[in-house]
């Protein structure tokens, strides 16, 4: 699917096998006898071949860096690849450890980095695949599958809402559609937006022009980077990434799709930013997208009388980048993430 576009001035725009029966009858006995006689030799050769292949793969592995930051980048890359290879039961169990909220209507999970929500070309495992397993782990073997209420991009982390039945899922989806859900994201940006707070109102085109509006506020900044709180008023695909990169000229750290208007290439970072991160430009392609679904506020559901305030701690790689870039978090959030690090969260 083509990437969304934006505009500051307006829309953008056979055989049947009969001939083999007699041949097989004639040669089947001698062939089987020869195979049986050579079984030991063939098994030995196969084992030797597999060991040789394993040695060759080991020699091709990327050498472990002596730089702590580059080791962390390598860990994130390996983790993302492993998510596509793990058994669905293992992934479901991991998601249960990141549950943020659970009641008779909803289950709210902490979506990890690099995990797609839906299947597609090249996707071996996604959240949709494990919803039946996750439901059984939480409610027993007779539980019906959970249902998605909204989506997050593969590279986005944070709050994700699931519902126990279709009616509740449709109710929450309608709240999202009618813009009754307050959504707040945190992002680390390359460069600092001016002014420090405002609204980006730039239409985005995928198949047709769609209104896209984002409120933003700088929470912390240095000369070359910033921590932003983003509140999308609309919900267009890749809206936050497009608005920050092309609307404010402050792309999200690790956004290798929208950082350059003219080409699709790894994000180009300044020498100062690379030095703070402890990386070389050649390794910048492995920096993950620093966009986190920090908070959702849902109106009262069903017979409930109070709104539901869902908050998700930052992933560890995000916190590490904040420290390296000398960006500060509000005091309460700093305390929460210190607790998360002590507990080994995410």
NUFI-937340 format. One record per atom (N, C-alpha, C, O): x, y, z. Coordinates in pm, whole numbers, plus 32768, in hexadecimal, padded with zeros to 4 digits. Each point is the difference from the previous one (the first is absolute). Layout:
<pts>
XYZ
...
</pts>
This chain:
<pts>
80557F888000
7FAB80788000
8057807C8000
80608008804D
7F8180567F60
805180797FF4
7FF78052807E
7F9A7FFE8046
80CF804A7FD8
800480538078
7FA380787FEE
7FF380337F91
7FCC7FFA80DC
7FAB80767FF7
804F807A7FD8
8077800B801F
7F4880517F9B
803F807E7FDB
7FBE8072804C
7F957FEE8039
80AA80857FC6
7FC880728048
800B807C7FAA
804980027F9D
7F6D80648088
800680807FB9
7FE4806F8061
7FA07FFA804D
80B3806D7FAF
7FEB80738059
7F96805D7FC8
7FC980528049
801B7FA17F34
7FA2805E7FC3
7F7B7FC07FDF
7FA180467FDE
80547F36802C
7F827FBD7FE4
80167F6F7FDF
806F7FCE8013
7F2A7FEA7FB9
800B7F717FE4
80687FE07F95
801980527FA8
80247F35805F
805F7FCB7F9E
7FC27F8D7FAD
7FD47F997FCE
805D80F4805D
7FE27F7C7FD7
80587F7A8014
7FD77F947FD5
813B6EE67B22
7FCD7FAC8066
80017F697FDF
7FAA7FF07FA9
80767FCE8069
7FED7F717FDD
7FA77FBB8063
7FEF80318070
7FD47F5A7F6A
7FA87FB7805A
80497F93804E
7FC47FC08056
80BC802A7F8E
804F7FA1804D
7FF37F707FD5
803D7FAA8040
7F7480357F54
7FE97F767FDB
807F7FBC7FCE
80117F888013
804880C27FAF
80787FC67FC7
80687FD68066
80637FC17FDC
7F88806280A6
80677FE48064
7FE27F838050
80587FCF8048
7F2E7FFB7FAD
7FDC7F8E8053
80577F877FE4
80377FC5805C
7FD780157F25
804E7F897FDE
80938014801D
80447FA4802D
7FEF80D57FB8
808D801B801A
801F7FF08094
80657FC58025
7F43806F802F
80157FF78090
7FFD7F6E802D
804D7FD78057
7F577FDA7F6C
7FF77F738024
80807FB67FDF
802A7FA8804B
8013807B7F45
80787FBA7FD5
807980218055
80517FA8801A
7FBC80D48011
807D80288041
7FF380138097
8064801B8043
7F237FD87FF2
7FEE8024808C
80517FAA805F
80398036805F
7FCE7F4A7F8C
80477FA9805D
809680198000
803A8011806B
80087FF17F20
8090801D8000
801F8088803D
8062800F804A
7F4A80547F96
801880878033
7FFA80038098
805780398041
7F427F897FF7
7FF180008091
80737FB78043
802E8028806B
80017F6D7F56
806F7FB5803A
807F80568004
804980008063
7FD080497F2F
807680567FFC
7FF780708067
806280238041
7F2380147FCE
7FEE806B8061
80197FCE808D
804080438051
7F8C7F467FCB
80137FCA8086
80937FE8801E
802E80168070
801C7FBE7F29
808E7FE28015
8052807C801A
80657FFB8046
7F6E80767F82
8050807B800C
7FCA80608068
802D80738006
7F727F62804D
7FC2805A8060
8066803D805F
7FFF8078801A
80597F33801A
80628033805F
805B80677FC3
801E8066803F
800F7F817F45
805A805E7FBD
7FBA80847FE5
8038806B8018
7F4C7F8E7FB5
7FB5807A7FE0
7FE68054807D
800B807A7FFD
7FD27F438071
7FE68048807D
807D80468031
7FFA80718031
80787F4C7FC2
807E803D802C
802280797FAB
802A80688034
7FC47F8A7F47
801B80727FA7
7FA48075801C
802A80747FFF
7F577F6D801A
7FA0806A801E
8027804A807F
7FFA807B8005
802E7F398062
8028803F807D
8079805A7FEC
8006806E8036
805B7F627F7C
807780507FE6
7FDE807F7FB3
8037806B801A
7F6C7F897F86
7FD680747FB2
7FBC80698058
801A80787FF3
7F8D7F598067
7FBB805D8058
80618047805F
7FF28077801A
80717F3E8018
8063803F8058
805280697FB4
8020806A8036
80017F777F4D
804B80607FAF
7FAF807F7FE7
8035806F8006
7F477F7F7FDE
7FAA80747FEA
7FF68055807F
8000807B7FF9
7FF77F41807B
7FF8804A807F
807E80518018
7FFA8073802C
807C7F507FB7
807E80498011
800780797FA4
8030806A8027
7F9F7F857F5D
8001806E7FA0
7FA68071802D
802480757FF2
7F657F698044
7FA680678032
803D804B8075
7FF3807A800B
80507F3C804D
803D80408076
806C80637FD8
80108069803E
803B7F757F5A
806B805A7FD4
7FC8807E7FBF
804480667FFA
7F3F7F937FD5
7FC580737FBD
7FB6805D8060
7FD3806B7FD8
80207F6E80A7
7FB88053805F
804880858013
807A80087FFA
7F348061801C
803980858014
805280038080
7FCE7FD88069
80AE80577F92
805280018079
7FC28059806B
7FC580687FE3
804A7F6D809A
7FC9804C806F
8054807D8016
807A7FF9800E
7F42807A7FF5
8046807F800F
80318012808F
7FC27FCE805E
80AD80787FB2
803180238085
7FBD807E8035
800F80218075
7FA780257F34
7FB980798027
7F797FD9803C
7FB37FB77FC1
802F807A80B8
7F857FD88046
7F8380277FB2
7FA17FB37FFA
805F80C57FCA
7F8B802D7FB6
7FED7FAC7F83
7F8F7FD97FE0
80DD800C7FD8
7FF47FAE7F87
7FD57F728022
7FB87FC27FB2
8072800A80C3
7FD07F7C802B
7F6A80048017
7FB97FA27FDF
801780CE805B
7F71800D8019
7FB380067F7C
7F957FC57FF4
80A180827FAA
7FC080057F7C
7FFA7F757FC2
7F9B7FDA7FC6
80D37FD98047
80017F787FCC
7F997FA98046
7FC17FAC7FC1
802C806980C2
7F9C7FB3804B
7F73801D7FCD
7FAF7FA57FF4
803580DB7FEE
7F7B80257FCF
7FE67FC17F78
7F927FD07FE5
80D480307FC5
7FF17FC17F7C
7FE57F6B800E
7FA67FCB7FBE
80A67FF2809A
7FEB7F708014
7F777FE5803B
7FBD7FA17FD8
801980B38088
7F7D7FEE803F
7F90800B7F9A
7FA27FB18002
806780B27FA5
7F9A80127F99
7FF77F877FA5
7F937FD57FDB
80E27FF28000
80007F8A7FAB
7FC77F87804A
7FB97FAF7FC5
8067804580BD
7FD07F8F804D
7F6A80018011
7FC17F978007
800480E28000
7F6E8008800E
7FB77FBA7F8E
7F937FCC8013
80AB80347F76
7FC27FC07F8D
80177F697FFD
7FC67FBA7FAD
808E801380AF
80207F727FFD
7FCD7FB38079
80007F857FFF
7FD480C18069
7FD77FBB8079
7F7B7FB97FEA
7FB480227FA5
80317F7A80AE
7F807FBA7FFB
7F93805D8032
8018804D805D
7F6F7FAE7F69
7F928058802D
7FE57FF78095
7FDD8065803E
80337F247FFE
7FEB7FF38091
80648052804F
7FDE803B8066
809F7FC87F6A
8068804E8044
7FE280957FF9
800E80488062
7FC77FE67F27
7FDD808D7FF1
7F8980258057
800080698040
7F997F417FC3
7F8B801C8052
8026800A8093
7FCF80588048
80897F507FE5
802C8004808B
804B8082801D
7FEF803B806B
80637FF17F37
8048807F8012
7F9F8075800A
8015805C804E
7F807FA27F62
7F9D806C8004
7FB680028085
7FDB806B8031
800E7F20800B
7FBB7FFF8082
80538046806B
7FC98038805F
80BB7FC47F93
805580428063
7FFE80987FF0
802C8048805A
7FA17FE97F35
7FFA80907FEA
7F7380388005
7FE6806A7FC8
7FBE7F50807A
7F7580308008
7FF9807B805A
803180008071
7F92806A7F5B
7FF3807E8048
7F7D800B804B
7FF780428068
7FA17F7C7F63
7F7B8009803E
7FAE7F8A7FCE
800D7FD47F8E
7F9C7FF880CC
7FA77F937FD9
7F7F800A8051
8004800D807A
7F8A7FEC7F42
7F7F7FFB8043
7FA27FA87FAE
802D7FBA7FA6
7F52804B8077
7FA17FA87FBC
7FEB80277F6E
7FCC7FB07FB1
805C80C98029
7FED80307F78
808080007FAC
7FFE7FE07F89
8071804580B6
807A801D7FB4
807B7FBB803A
80057FDC8076
805D80127F33
80897FDE8028
805A80647FBA
7FF880117F86
805E803180C5
805980657FC7
80907FCF800E
802E7FE5806F
801880107F21
80877FCA8000
8066806D7FDC
7FDD80697FCB
809F7F7B8054
807080547FDB
803D7FC57F81
80477F9B8007
7F9F80A17F86
80307FC97F82
809780147FF5
80318070800E
801A7F237FD9
8091800E7FF2
802880367F77
7FB180007FA2
80CB802D8056
803680337F82
80117F8E7F9C
80257F908024
7FC1808F7F5C
801D7FA27F94
7F987F957FE9
80157FA77FAE
7F7B805E809A
7F987F997FF3
7F8A80387FB1
7FBF805D802F
80237F6C7F5A
7F8E80317FB3
7F7C7FDA8043
7FF67F9C8046
7FA580B67FA3
7F7B7FE38034
7FB77FA07FA3
7FBD7FA3802E
805080727F50
7FBD7FAD7F9C
80677FB47FAD
807480267FF9
7F5F7F6E7FC7
80557FB47FA7
800E80467F79
7FBC80637FE5
809B7F697FC8
801980397F7C
80787FBD7FC2
80387FA3803A
7FF2808B7F4F
80757FC67FBE
807B80068059
8024806B8032
801D7F247FE1
80797FF9804F
7FEB7FFB8096
80607FF4804B
7F2380167FE3
7FE27FFC8090
7FE67F6F802A
7FA27FC17FD0
80B1800C8089
7FF17F76802E
7FAB7FF6807D
7FC27F998019
803C80D18036
7FB47FFF807E
7FD5808D8022
804E805F7FF2
7F367FB0803B
7FCB80848023
7FA47FF28079
7FE17F91802B
7FF580E1800B
7FAA7FFF8076
7F7D7FB87FE4
7FCF7FB68054
7FF780607F35
7F827FBE7FDD
800A7F68800C
7FA07FBE8028
80D3800B7FB6
80137F6E8004
7FF57FC8808D
7FD57F8E8012
805280C08052
80077FCB8088
7F8980278057
7FFD7FDC8076
7FA1806C7F53
7F8D80298052
7FB27F8A8038
7FD780058074
80127F8F7F40
7FBB7F8C803B
804F7FC18072
7FC77FD88065
80BE801E7F8B
80557FC58067
80048058807C
7FF87FCF8070
801480B47F7B
8004805E806F
7F7F7FF88052
80048003807B
7F8A7FF37F40
7F7F7FF68046
7FFB7F828057
7FD080058071
805F7F8B7F5A
7FFE7F82804C
805E80068078
7FE17FC88069
8090807C7F8A
805B800D8071
7FC180538070
801D7FE98076
7F8E80767F66
7FC580598063
7F7C7FCD8038
7FE080188075
7FD17FA07F38
7F797FD88028
7FE67F6A7FF2
7F8D7FD5800C
80D97FDB7FDC
7FEB7F717FF6
7FE97FD37F70
7FF380527FA5
800A7F298049
7FFE7FC57F7A
7F7E80197FB3
7FFD7FF47F86
7F98802F80C0
7F8080177FBC
7FEE80937FD7
7F9880247FC9
80CB802E8052
7FF380907FE2
7FFC80197F6A
80467FBE7FB3
7F6780A18025
7FFA802C7F74
8075805E7FE4
80328041805C
7FFB7FC77F27
807280587FE0
7FE580928022
7F8E802F7FF6
80D980178031
7FF780918014
7FF480467F79
801D7FC67F98
7FB780B9806C
7FEB804D7F85
804E80828005
800880418069
80327FE57F26
804780807FF6
7F9E80758003
7F947FF97FC5
809480728080
7FAD80798003
803C80717FAD
7FB9805E7FDA
80C77F9A8009
804480657FAF
80847FC37FD4
80197F8B801A
803B80C37FA6
807F7FCD7FCF
8073805D8026
7FED80778017
808A7F4F7FED
807C804D800C
80607FCC7F95
7FFA7F8B7FDA
805D80CC7FF6
80637FD57F9D
805F7F9B803D
80117FFB807A
802C7FB67F32
805F7F9A802B
806D803A805A
80257FC28064
800F80B47F79
807180398049
7FD68051807A
8056802C804D
7F277FE97FC8
7FD080508070
7FE97FA7807A
7FCB7F927FF4
805E809F8080
7FEB7FB6807D
7F8F8040804F
7FD4806F7FE1
7FFC7F498087
7FA5803F805E
7F767FC4800B
7FEB7F8B7FE4
7FB680CA8046
7F7A7FD58027
7FB37FC97F88
7FF580417F98
7FD67F458078
7FAA7FC37F9A
7F897FC08045
80107FB2805E
7F77806F7F73
7F837FD58040
7FC47F8A7FB4
7FF180047F86
7FEB7F9280C5
7FBB7F8B7FCC
7F7C7FF0804B
7FF480298073
7FA97F9C7F4C
7F7D7FED803E
7FDD7F6C8004
802E7FB17FAD
7F7F802A80B6
7FDC7F748011
7F967FD37F9C
7FFA7F897FDE
7FB280D37FF2
7F9A7FD77F9E
7FF580677F91
80318071800D
7F8E7F687F86
7FF780567F8A
7FB38080801C
8025806A7FCE
7F717F8E8080
7FAF8077801B
8052806B8048
7FF980767FDF
80557F5F8084
805280608048
806E80377FA5
802080768006
801A7F347FA5
8066802D7FA2
7FC7806A7FA3
804180657FE6
7F467F847FE7
7FC080627FA7
7FE48082804A
800B806C7FC6
7FD17F8B80BA
7FE58079804E
807F80548011
7FFD807A7FF0
80727F43802E
807E80498010
803080377F7A
803180707FF8
7FC07F417F9E
802580307F7A
7FB1807C7FDA
8036805B7FC0
7F4C7FAB8066
7FAE80757FE3
80308079804F
7FFB80717FCD
80347F7A80AD
8039806E804E
807C80397FBD
801580797FFD
803F7F2E7FCD
8075802E7FB5
7FD6804D7F83
8036806A7FE1
7F687F5E7FD8
7FD5803C7F81
7FC5808A8015
8016805A7FAE
7FA07FB880BE
7FBE8081801A
8057805D8055
7FD180678030
80AD7F747FE2
806680548043
7FDD801D8091
8018806E8032
7FAE7F2E8012
7FE08010808E
806E7FC7805A
7FF8800D807A
806E7FB57F4A
80707FC9804C
807480637FFC
8028802D7F95
800C7FF580DF
807680568007
807C7FA97FF0
80157FA1804C
803C807E7F50
80797FB27FE2
807B80598011
8007806D7FC8
80587F638087
807B804B8015
80787FA67FE4
800B7F928037
804D809F7F74
807A7FB87FDC
80788050802F
7FFC807B800A
80717F3E8011
807F80418017
80607FDA7F90
7FFF7F8F7FD0
805280D18007
805F7FE97F94
807F804F801B
7FFC806F8035
80757F557FA6
807F80497FFE
8017802E7F72
7FF77FB17FA2
802580CF804D
801280367F7A
808F802E7FE9
80488027805C
7FE07FD37F26
807D803B7FD3
7FE380937FE2
7FAC801F7FAB
809780398099
7FE880917FFC
7F888023805B
7FB97FA88030
803580D97FE5
7F9C8032805F
7F9880537FB5
8025805C7FB7
7F597F868059
7F9A804E7FB8
7FF3808E8036
801180198077
7FD180417F2E
7FE5808B8024
7F7B80287FC1
7FED7FF17F87
7FB4804280CC
800A80188090
7FFD7F7E804F
7FF17F947FC7
801C807680BE
800B7F898055
7F7B7FBB8017
7FFC7F928036
7F9780AC7FA2
7F7C7FC28009
7FA980387F90
800E80747FDA
7F9A7F387FF2
7FAB80307F94
7FAD7F907FC3
7FF27F948039
7FD880897F51
7FAA7FA27FB8
80317FF67F70
801880657FBE
7FF67F208013
80207FE77F73
7F7F7FD57FBB
7FC27F9C8026
801680B07F76
7F857FE37FB7
80227FF57F6C
7FF280617FB4
803B7F298022
802B7FE97F77
7FBA7F847FC9
800F7F94803B
7FA880767F5A
7FBD7F897FC7
80647F977FD5
806F80207FD5
7F697F628036
80527F8F7FD5
7FB47FB17F98
7F897FE58010
80BC7FF57F85
7FC27FB77F92
803C7F757FF8
807A7FF07FF9
7F2F7FAA8006
802B7F7A7FDD
7FB87FD97F7F
80407FEE7F98
7F3C80068070
7FB07FEF7F86
7FB480807FE1
7FE780207F8C
7FF5802880DC
7FBD80817FF0
802780598075
80327FCF8065
7FB880B37F8D
8027805E8069
7FAD7FEB807D
7F867FF17FFB
80C2800E8077
7FBD7FF08081
8033806A8061
8078801D8006
7F2C801D8046
802580638064
80547FBC806C
7FDD7F94802F
809080AB7FF7
80597FCA8067
802C8071805B
803980637FD2
7FAD7F8F80B0
801E80698061
80497FC48078
7FD37F9C8038
809D80A17FEF
80507FD08071
80258074805B
803480667FD2
7FB07F8C80AF
8031805F8063
80857FCB8036
80137F87800E
804A80D48010
80817FD58035
80308060806B
7FD880758004
807E7F598053
803C80518069
80897FC78022
800F7F878010
805480D07FFB
80877FD68025
80057FED8097
7FE0805B804C
80497F2D7FE0
80107FE4808F
808E80198030
801680278073
804A7FC37F34
808D80168022
804D80117F7E
7FD97FC87F99
80938085806A
804B80147F84
80918024801E
80238032806B
80317FB37F30
808A80317FFD
800D804E7F7D
7F9B801E7FC0
80DE80028019
801080497F82
7FDE7FAA7F86
7FDD80367F97
802E7F448077
7FF37FAB7F89
7F947F978006
7FEC7FB77F9F
7FCB803E80D1
7F987F9A800B
7F98802A8066
8015805E804D
7F7A7F5B7FB1
7F938025805B
7FAB7F888022
7FF77FA07FB3
7FCA806680C2
7F997FA18028
7F7A80467FF2
7FE98068803E
7FBF7F607F70
7F7F803F7FE4
7F8C7FAB8032
80067F857FFE
7F9080C0802E
7F7F7FBE8015
7FA780247F8A
7FEE80767FE0
7FDA7F257FE1
7FAD80137F88
7F727FD0801B
7FEA7F98803D
7FB780B97F94
7F757FD9800F
7FBD80067F77
7FD8806C7FD4
801B7F227FE7
7FBD80007F7D
7F6A80128011
7FBD7FB18043
800F80B67F7F
7F6F80168004
7FBB7FA57F9B
7F927FCE801A
80AD801C7F76
7FD07FA17F9C
80577F828007
80617FFB804B
7F7B7FA07F66
80477F818007
80277FCC7F77
7FD97F927FDA
807380BD7FDC
802B7FD97F79
80817FAF8008
805480188058
7FBC7F8A7F4D
80767FA97FFF
808180547FFB
801080577FAB
804B7F8C80B3
808480408008
7FF580988013
805C804A7FDD
7F357FE3805A
7FE980908010
806D80458052
803480687FD7
7FEF7F5E809B
806280418058
808980077FBD
80458066800A
7FE17F307FB3
80847FFC7FBF
800880667F8F
806580457FF1
7F317FC57FC0
7FFE805F7F90
7FFD80908033
804980557FCD
7F647FC78096
7FF480888033
808280318040
802780737FED
801C7F35805F
807C802A8040
806F80157F9A
804B80618009
7FBE7F447F97
806F80087FA1
7FED80707F9B
805980537FEE
7F347FB07FD0
7FEC805E7F92
7FB6807F802A
800880667FBB
7FAF7F9380B6
7FBB80778030
805780568059
7FFF807B7FF5
804E7F438065
8054804A8060
80947FF47FE5
8050803F8044
7FD67F717F58
808E7FE77FE1
804B7FC88078
807480218018
7F477F898033
803A7FBE8075
7FD97F6C7FFF
7FAA7FD7804D
80957FDA7F5E
7FD97F737FF7
80187FB58082
805680258050
7F5E7F727FC5
80107FAD8077
80827FB27FF5
80237FCE7F95
8025802880D9
807C7FB28003
7FE07F6F7FDA
7FA87FC0803B
80A0800E7F61
7FEB7F777FD2
7F977FF37F93
7FDD7F907FDA
7FF180E17FF2
7FA07FF97F92
804D80027F7B
8028806A7FCF
7FEC7F207FFA
804F7FF37F85
7FAA80087F82
80317FEF7F91
7F4E802A8082
7FA580097F8E
7FE080907FDB
7FF780217F8A
7FF9803480DA
7FD380897FE6
8068806B8021
7FE080777FFF
809B7F61801F
806480648026
8037804D7F88
80318070800F
7FC67F537F7C
803480427F87
7F90800A7F9A
7FC47F9C7FDA
802280DD7FFA
7F9280187FA2
801B7FC27F77
7FA37FD67FBC
80DA8025801B
80217FDA7F78
801E7F6C7FEC
7FFD7FCF7F8F
801F7FE980DD
80267F747FEE
7FE37FB0807E
7FF28036806D
80057F457F80
7FED7FA4806F
808A7FCC8027
803C7FB27FB6
7FF6807A80BE
80887FDE8029
800A80098098
7FAD8041803F
80B87F7E7FFC
8013800B8091
800C8092802A
803780537FB8
7F947FCA80BC
7FFD80898033
808D8039800C
80597FC08038
7FBA80B77F95
808080458008
80018054807F
7FAC80588012
80B57F8D8047
80088046807F
807D80588005
80637FE47FBD
7F9680878093
8071805A800E
80717FBB804C
7FE97F9E8048
808E80967FA8
80757FC88046
7FEC80078097
80257FA38048
7FA080CB7FE7
7FEA800F808F
7F9F7F998038
80167FC8806B
7F7C80207F4B
7F9E7F9D802D
803B7F747FFE
7FEB7FB2805E
805F802D7F3A
80417F7D7FF7
80627FEC8074
80087F938039
804180D67FEA
80607FF7806D
7FB97FE68085
802E7FAF8050
7F6280977FC7
7FB47FEB807C
7FC97F728007
80007FC2806B
7FD2800B7F25
7FC87F797FFD
806C7F958000
7FE37F8B8019
8099809D7FCB
806D7FA07FFC
7FFC7FA87F86
80297F8C8005
7FA680A97F8B
7FF07FB37F85
804A80407F8C
801F80778001
7FFC7F387F9A
803180327F80
7F89800B7FA1
7F9B7FBD8013
807080977F87
7F9380127FA1
7FDB7F7C7FBC
7F8B7FE97FE1
80D77FC08009
7FE57F807FBE
7FA57FA78053
7FC27FA47FCB
8036807680BA
7FA97FB28058
7F7B80448019
7FAA7FC88046
804280B07F83
7F85804B801B
7F857FB77FCD
7F9280148035
807D7F997F65
7F8D7FB87FC7
7FBE7FA38065
7F8D7FDA7FEF
80BC8002807B
7FCB7FA38063
7FBB80468075
7FCA7FBE8058
803980C77FAA
7FBD8049806D
7F697FEA7FF4
7FC880197F95
7FF67FBA80D5
7F6F7FEA7FF8
7FB380838003
80328066802E
7F547F967FA1
7FA880758002
7FDD80228090
7FCD7FAB804A
804F80D07FDE
7FE5802C8089
7F7780448007
7FF680798014
7FA27F387FDB
7F7680308007
7FB27FA1805A
7FF87F887FE5
7FD080AD8086
7FC37FAE8069
7F728031801D
7FEB8075801E
7FB47F2E7FDA
7F7680208025
7FF980058099
7FEE7F9A8043
802180DB7FF1
801380148091
7F7E7FF48050
7FFF7FC6806D
7F9480717F5D
7F8680098050
7F8380007FA9
7FFD803D7F95
7F9D7F7B809A
7F7A80067FC5
7F9C801C806F
80087FC6806D
7F9B80937F78
7F94801C8060
7F7D7FDF7FBB
7FD780437FA1
7FE57F538090
7F827FD47FC5
7F8B80318054
80087FFE807B
7F8A80307F46
7F878021804B
7FCB7F848049
80297F907FE1
7F7D8085807D
7FC57F90804B
7FBE7F9D7FA0
7FB980287FA4
80607F598072
7FCB7F967FAA
7F977FAE804A
800A7FEB8079
7F917FE67F3D
7F9A7FAA803A
7FBB80448075
7FCE806F7FF4
80317F4B807F
7FBF80378078
806080538053
7FDC8032806B
80A07FDD7F65
8062804E804B
7FDE80938004
7FBE80357FA6
8071800E80C3
7FE2808D8011
807D80587FF4
7FF6807B7FFA
807D7F468004
807C804D7FFC
804E7FE27F81
7FFC7F907FCC
804980D58002
80557FEB7F8C
80767FA58024
80247FF48075
80147FCF7F27
806E7FA38014
808280417FD0
800F801D7F89
804D7FF980D5
807F80417FE1
806E7F967FF9
80247FC68066
800F80217F22
80617F957FE9
8088803C7FE0
800E804A7F9F
80557F9880B2
808780387FEF
80647F8E7FF6
7FF87F9E804A
806780707F5A
80647F987FE8
808D80398010
802180687FC7
80327F528087
808A802B8013
804E7FFA7F7D
7FDB7FB77FA3
808F80978057
805580027F89
80517F807FF6
80287FC88066
7FF280087F1F
805C7F8F7FF1
808E80278024
802480767FFE
802B7F268023
8088801C8030
8055804A7F9A
804B805B8024
7FAB7F7F7F5B
805480417F9C
7FDF80967FF7
805880517FE6
7F2A7FD2802F
7FD5808C7FFD
803F804D8074
8033806E7FEE
7FC87F568089
8039803F8077
809780127FF1
803780688024
800C7F327FA5
8091800A7FEB
802280737FA2
8060804A8017
7F507FC57F7F
8019806D7FA1
7FEB80898041
804B805E7FE6
7F4F7FAD806F
7FEA807D8048
807C80258052
802C80738000
800B7F2B8046
8076801B8052
807780267FAB
8048805F8021
7FCD7F5B7F72
8073801D7FAA
7FF7808B7FC2
806580437FED
7F207FE77FF3
7FEB80817FBF
7FEB80718065
7FE980737FD9
80207F6D80A9
7FF28063806B
7F7680418000
7FF28077801B
7FA97F397FC7
7F75802F8005
7FC07FD28083
80167F90802C
7F9C80C78011
7FC67FE38082
7F6C7FDE7FF2
7FBB802E7FA6
80187F7F80B9
7F727FDF8008
7FC380468078
80488025805D
7F337FEF7FA3
7FBE8033807A
80217FA58076
80157F887FED
7FEE80AF808C
802C7FB68076
7FB47F7F8016
803C7F98801D
7F42806C7FD6
7FAF7F898017
80257F917F9D
800C7F8C8027
800780997F5C
80237F9D7F9B
808C7FCA8018
801B7F8B7FE5
804080CA804E
80877FD2801F
7FFB7F95806D
80457F9A7FF7
7F68807D8071
7FF47F9F806C
7FC57F7D7FCE
802E7F948026
7F6E80747F85
7FC07F887FC9
80647FAD7FB2
80047F86800F
804C80BB7F9F
805E7FB57FAC
80767FCB8050
803B7F9B7FDA
7FE980A68095
80647FC78058
7FCE7F7F803F
804B7F9F800D
7F348062801B
7FC57F878037
7FFB7F927F97
80197F8C801E
7FC6809A7F67
7FF77F9D7F94
80887FC07FE9
80097F877FEB
806280C88019
80867FCB7FE9
80257F9E8070
80407F997FE8
7F9880898094
801F7FA78071
7FB87F7B7FF3
80357F988026
7F52806C7FA5
7FB07F877FF0
80247FB57F80
7FCF7F927FE8
808780AB7FC5
80257FC27F81
7F9080077F9B
7FF77FAA7FA9
7FB480BD8061
7F8F800B7FA4
802F80207F75
805680557FEB
7F6F7F637FB6
801B80127F72
809380077FE1
802780107F8C
</pts>
